[in-house]
Amino acid sequence: MMTAAPSHPALTASAEDYLKTIYSLGPTGAAATTVEIAGRLGLAPASVTAMLSRLAERGLVNYERYRGVTLTDAGRITALRTIRRHRVLEAFLTRALGYPWDEVHDEAERLEHAASDKLIDRMAEILDEPTVDPHGAPIPTRDGAVDETVYRTLGELTSGERARVERVSDKSPEMLRYLDELALRPGAEVMVISHAPFDGPIAIEIEGAVRSIGRLLAAQVLVATER
């Protein structure tokens, strides 16, 4: 089982969201700023400052005003536990219940704070211990291990490079539906044909078809280049 964090009263859903956000902004330990956290959560910086002070008092973050915030070991464990619940829920919703991949993020957001670790572990067992969610994001193990490989974006590939789609952003249902239309899903093989100048579109080949995508969209698709 995942290593237990120090005993403390149950965290609120809001506090768990803060820890998860701080982890997502600096998974390798880099400090997240108040402005970054506020932007990600859609909150006023003053509200974020107050919550960070409370989390610091509980030993979950290292926080010093104007210098950013990092997770303590206990905070990291708690963040990864929340992320595991979210991503296992997404996998279960798609694979066991047939939800489309563009609907599971919001459902998992609502359920992740209520589901127990025991329930999540049972769901994972039923799915034969999935390692990634439907969008390719790694699922932390029961012991808190997680794949933190840093991938290039599709937009960073040069003309002629081939790659495998590893992960896509799950923040926009509309974008996910469009990616599905383009067959740009985890596991897909893609080759960049050309980059139009002056920030123009990128021509790619996928499943034998040539597609044209914008650079903003390409930045949301993470890929592993062939070796």
N, C-alpha and C positions, 0 to 999 in steps of 0.2 A: 504493500500500500504506500501511497505518497507519504513522505515524511511529515510528521505532525508539526504544525506551527505551535509556538508557545501558547498556553491557555489564555484566552481572553474572551470577553462577551462576544456573542455572535455579531458579525459585521452586518451592516445594512446593505441593501442592494446597491445603494449609491457608493458606499465605501468600496465594495468589490469592483464596481465599474471604474473607480479611480485607479485602483491597483492594476487592473487589467489594462487600462489606458497607458499608465506609466510604463508598464512592461512593453507594450506595443511600440511606444515611442523610443525605447532604448533597451531592446532585448539583450544586448551584449553588455549592459551595464552603463551605457552612456546616460548622462543626466538629461531629464526632460525639463523644459521650462514651464513656468506658470501659464504663459501665453499659449504654448502648444497644447497643454492640457485643456485650457479653457476653450480653445478653438475646436478640439476634438469632441468635447462634451457639450459644446454649445452653451457655456456658462460664462458669467462675468468673472474676470480675474480675481476680484475681491472674494467671491464665493469660493473659488479654488484655493486661495491662500488660507482661508479659514479651515477648510477640510484638510489640507496638507498639514497644518499645525496639529490637528486632532490625530491624524494618522501617525505623525511623528511621535506624539505622546504615547501612542500605543505600540511603538517600536516596530512599525511596519514600513516606514520610509525614513531616509536621511534627508532632511530638508533644511536648507539655509537660504533665506531670502536673497534674491538676485543671483544665486549660484545654481539654481535648479534643484531637482529632486531625483533621488535614486531609491530603489527598493532595498530594504534590508533582506537578510536571508528569509526571515519570517514573511515579509511582504511578497517576496518572489514566490515562495511556496503557495501562498494564498492566491496570488495572481494566476499561477499556472493551474491551480485547482479549478478556478473559475473558467479559465480558457478551456480546460479539458471538458468540463461540463457542457460548455457551449458547443464545442466541435463534435463531441460524441452525440449530442442532441441533433445537430445538423445531419450527421451521418445516419442516425436512426430514422429521422424524419424522411430522408430521401430513400434509403435502402429498404426499410421495413414498412413504411407507410406510404411510399410513392409520391411524396411531395416533390414538386419541381425545384431545381436548385436556386431559383430566384425568389422563393418564398420562405426558405428555411431560416435565413438570418434573423428576421424579425421575430419569428416563432421562438427560436432558441434564446434570443435576448429576453423574452418574457419568461421562459421556463428555467433559465440557468440558475437563478437565485433561489428557486423553490425546490429543485431536484436535489435529492441527497446523493452523496458520493456512492453509497451502496446501490442506488438505482442506476446511476451512470455506469458503474462497473458492470452491472448486470446487462445493461444495454450493449456495452462494449463486448461482453462475452457472446451475446447473441449474434453480433456482427463479426465474430471471429477476430476481435481486437484490431479494428481499423487503425491505420497509422496516419491517415490524412482525412480531412473533411471533404465534402463535395466540391469545394473550390480549390483543393490542393493544400490547404493550410495544415501544418503538422499538428497532430493530437498529442499532447503531453501524456506520458505513461502514468500508471498508478504511482510510480516512484518519483515522479517529477522530472524525468528526463524528457528533453524535447529537441528535435532537430532544428538547429538555428542556422542552417546553411543560407548564405546570402547569394541570391541569384541575380543575374542581369535581367533587365527588362527587354521586351521585344524591340522597343525603339532603340536600344543600344547596339543591336546587332548591325553589322556592316553588310553591304550587298554581297550575296552569295553564301552567307552563313546559314547553316541549318541548326535547328534547335528543337527541343522538346518542351512543350508547355508544362510547367510544374505547378503554377498557382495563379489565380486571378483574384482581383479585389471583389469582395462580396457586399460592398456598401451600397450599391445601386442595383435594384431589381431590373430597371430598364436596361442598364448596361449588360447585365448577365443574360437577359433575353437576346440582346443583339449579339453578344459573343457566341451564344448558342447557335444563332442563325449562321454565323461565320464558321462554325465548328471549332472555335478557339476555346477548347476545354482542356483541363489537365490530361496529359497523355498524348495530345495531338502533336504531330510532327509538322514543322513549319519551316519555310525557307524565305529569307528576305530577298526580294528581287532588286528593288531599288528604293532610294530615298529621293523624293522630289525636293528641289532646292527651296530655300526661303521658308523652312518649316512646313513644307507641303506634305501631302500624304505619303504613306509607305506602302509599296506594292509587295504583297506576300503571296506565296503559293502554299496552299493547304488542301489536303485531300484531292490533289490534282487540279484544283481550281485556283485561279488568280484573283485575289481580293485586294481592295485598297482600303486602308484604315488610317485614321488620324493619329497624330503623335500623342495626343492626350490619352487616347484609348490604348495605344501601344505601351504607354508607361504603366498601365494597370495589369499588364500580363507579364509574369515572371517566367523565365525560361532557363533551361540548362543546355549549353551548346554541346554538340556531339564531339566526342574525342576520337 
